[in-house]
Amino acid sequence: MGEEPEAADIDAAGTASLPAGVSLTPRESQVLDGIMLGKLNKVIASELSISPKTVELHRSNLMAKLRVHNVVELARVVLDAPPEFEARL
């Protein structure tokens, strides 16, 4: 209890897996990683030294790119995607 949740989709480089053909900016990837770890927008913002509004913008952009409408759909898309560790290096 009190421990940070682990996300099964976070690879060895600390980045989330994505479906083929989807390209996120480095900052969108960092926001996605935070979301997949269950962090709040304000926590992600603090860790990345950006405003919560900027996190909301990145979150909105990545959800549009992944064609999802909520965090549950987002998690399903990321978790169902095959790992592309080598392709993202």
Buried (B, 14 or more C-beta within 10 A) or exposed (E): EEEEEEBEBBBEEEBBBBBEEBEBEEBBBBBBBBBBBEBEBEBBBBEBEBEBEBBBBBBEBBBEBBEBEEEEEBBEBBEEBEEBEEEBE
